[in-house]
Amino acid sequence: MPSAISPRPRYTPNYMLRPFRRRDLNAVDDAIRASLADLALYLPWAVDYNRNTTASFLRDSAASWAEARAFDFTIRNADSPDVHLGNVSVWWVSRPNLVGEIGYWVRTDSTGRGICTEAAANIVQIGFEELGMHRITLRTAMGNVASERVATKLGFTNEGVLRDEVKVGREWLDHTVWGLLEHEWSANKARYTAEEWV
Ligand SMILES: CC(C)(COP(=O)(O)OP(=O)(O)OC[C@H]1O[C@@H](n2cnc3c(N)ncnc32)[C@H](O)[C@@H]1OP(=O)(O)O)[C@@H](O)C(=O)NCCC(=O)NCCS
């Protein structure tokens, strides 16, 4: 199985996922600024956010794609693609063991519409079917009910708590680690299709 994948856009039932470009800086910066109150609850980089954070992310994202380490996608409406709706990513944790991890965020004015679930369902599919992963993990801060709900809807199993896993501002947050195995993905795929997530 390849450790790299094509950078072509992926079309989900309602959205387009594509790799970032340098010229996405304004769109991503706008989305983050409009969502800082929510992002800064759980994501350390959002606490002292400035535009350089996004510029640096875009550089790192291009390098990660080139080195086949991590695959970040911007989520867009296919018919109005100028607005950055959020990020969804899959990255290698262990290539020998075929373990990957996913992460995501959605801009605040677009939450609650199923965007994250659909984007994450497709990144799971990319992880298992394109990258050949055997196990995909996801970490959610304890109390991040929306993210926990996404993990549950996608069929991930709660595998336990990592104590003081991330420092957000001055606060250490516990994380729940979630896992989805290849055979569980296969068993869930018909449901993902029936839900029109993939
Ligand atoms: C977590 C996040 C990505 C969810 O994005 P989203 O596009 O709103 O997610 P979806 O609409 O696909 O699904 C959210 C689910 O959580 C539920 N939910 C949201 N807030 C909730 C709350 N306070 N209590 C209970 N359920 C809640 C929604 O009802 C929905 O479930 P449903 O489909 O069964 O109704 C988004 O809120 C976000 O970016 N938050 C800030 C950053 C973050 O937490 N990133 C994730 C780090 S792991």
PDBQT file of the ligand as one rigid body, heavy atoms in Angstrom, charges set to zero:
ROOT
HETATM    1  C1  LIG A 201     -16.153  19.618  16.831  1.00  0.00    +0.000 C 
HETATM    2  C2  LIG A 201     -16.539  20.238  15.483  1.00  0.00    +0.000 C 
HETATM    3  C3  LIG A 201     -15.437  19.922  14.481  1.00  0.00    +0.000 C 
HETATM    4  C4  LIG A 201     -17.892  19.649  15.006  1.00  0.00    +0.000 C 
HETATM    5  O1  LIG A 201     -18.166  20.155  13.708  1.00  0.00    +0.000 OA
HETATM    6  P1  LIG A 201     -19.664  20.091  13.089  1.00  0.00    +0.000 P 
HETATM    7  O2  LIG A 201     -19.533  20.320  11.631  1.00  0.00    +0.000 OA
HETATM    8  O3  LIG A 201     -20.560  20.973  13.866  1.00  0.00    +0.000 OA
HETATM    9  O4  LIG A 201     -20.032  18.570  13.377  1.00  0.00    +0.000 OA
HETATM   10  P2  LIG A 201     -21.350  17.788  12.855  1.00  0.00    +0.000 P 
HETATM   11  O5  LIG A 201     -22.415  18.782  12.556  1.00  0.00    +0.000 OA
HETATM   12  O6  LIG A 201     -20.933  16.860  11.781  1.00  0.00    +0.000 OA
HETATM   13  O7  LIG A 201     -21.726  16.899  14.110  1.00  0.00    +0.000 OA
HETATM   14  C5  LIG A 201     -21.761  17.469  15.412  1.00  0.00    +0.000 C 
HETATM   15  C6  LIG A 201     -22.619  16.605  16.313  1.00  0.00    +0.000 C 
HETATM   16  O8  LIG A 201     -22.429  17.039  17.658  1.00  0.00    +0.000 OA
HETATM   17  C7  LIG A 201     -23.691  17.404  18.192  1.00  0.00    +0.000 C 
HETATM   18  N1  LIG A 201     -23.458  18.475  19.168  1.00  0.00    +0.000 N 
HETATM   19  C8  LIG A 201     -22.904  19.668  18.941  1.00  0.00    +0.000 A 
HETATM   20  N2  LIG A 201     -22.835  20.364  20.108  1.00  0.00    +0.000 NA
HETATM   21  C9  LIG A 201     -23.374  19.568  21.050  1.00  0.00    +0.000 A 
HETATM   22  C10 LIG A 201     -23.597  19.725  22.443  1.00  0.00    +0.000 A 
HETATM   23  N3  LIG A 201     -23.241  20.825  23.095  1.00  0.00    +0.000 N 
HETATM   24  N4  LIG A 201     -24.162  18.687  23.109  1.00  0.00    +0.000 NA
HETATM   25  C11 LIG A 201     -24.517  17.554  22.470  1.00  0.00    +0.000 A 
HETATM   26  N5  LIG A 201     -24.326  17.339  21.133  1.00  0.00    +0.000 NA
HETATM   27  C12 LIG A 201     -23.760  18.352  20.439  1.00  0.00    +0.000 A 
HETATM   28  C13 LIG A 201     -24.512  17.818  17.008  1.00  0.00    +0.000 C 
HETATM   29  O9  LIG A 201     -25.900  17.804  17.289  1.00  0.00    +0.000 OA
HETATM   30  C14 LIG A 201     -24.105  16.744  15.997  1.00  0.00    +0.000 C 
HETATM   31  O10 LIG A 201     -24.683  15.494  16.293  1.00  0.00    +0.000 OA
HETATM   32  P3  LIG A 201     -26.027  14.959  15.514  1.00  0.00    +0.000 P 
HETATM   33  O11 LIG A 201     -25.667  14.870  14.073  1.00  0.00    +0.000 OA
HETATM   34  O12 LIG A 201     -26.276  13.646  16.141  1.00  0.00    +0.000 OA
HETATM   35  O13 LIG A 201     -27.096  15.968  15.765  1.00  0.00    +0.000 OA
HETATM   36  C15 LIG A 201     -16.694  21.791  15.601  1.00  0.00    +0.000 C 
HETATM   37  O14 LIG A 201     -17.648  22.062  16.595  1.00  0.00    +0.000 OA
HETATM   38  C16 LIG A 201     -15.390  22.503  15.940  1.00  0.00    +0.000 C 
HETATM   39  O15 LIG A 201     -14.584  22.732  15.067  1.00  0.00    +0.000 OA
HETATM   40  N6  LIG A 201     -15.193  22.830  17.222  1.00  0.00    +0.000 N 
HETATM   41  C17 LIG A 201     -14.015  23.589  17.660  1.00  0.00    +0.000 C 
HETATM   42  C18 LIG A 201     -12.682  22.870  17.402  1.00  0.00    +0.000 C 
HETATM   43  C19 LIG A 201     -12.701  21.414  17.786  1.00  0.00    +0.000 C 
HETATM   44  O16 LIG A 201     -13.242  21.058  18.804  1.00  0.00    +0.000 OA
HETATM   45  N7  LIG A 201     -12.078  20.575  16.966  1.00  0.00    +0.000 N 
HETATM   46  C20 LIG A 201     -12.032  19.158  17.214  1.00  0.00    +0.000 C 
HETATM   47  C21 LIG A 201     -10.882  18.794  18.069  1.00  0.00    +0.000 C 
HETATM   48  S1  LIG A 201     -10.891  17.042  18.367  1.00  0.00    +0.000 SA
ENDROOT
TORSDOF 0
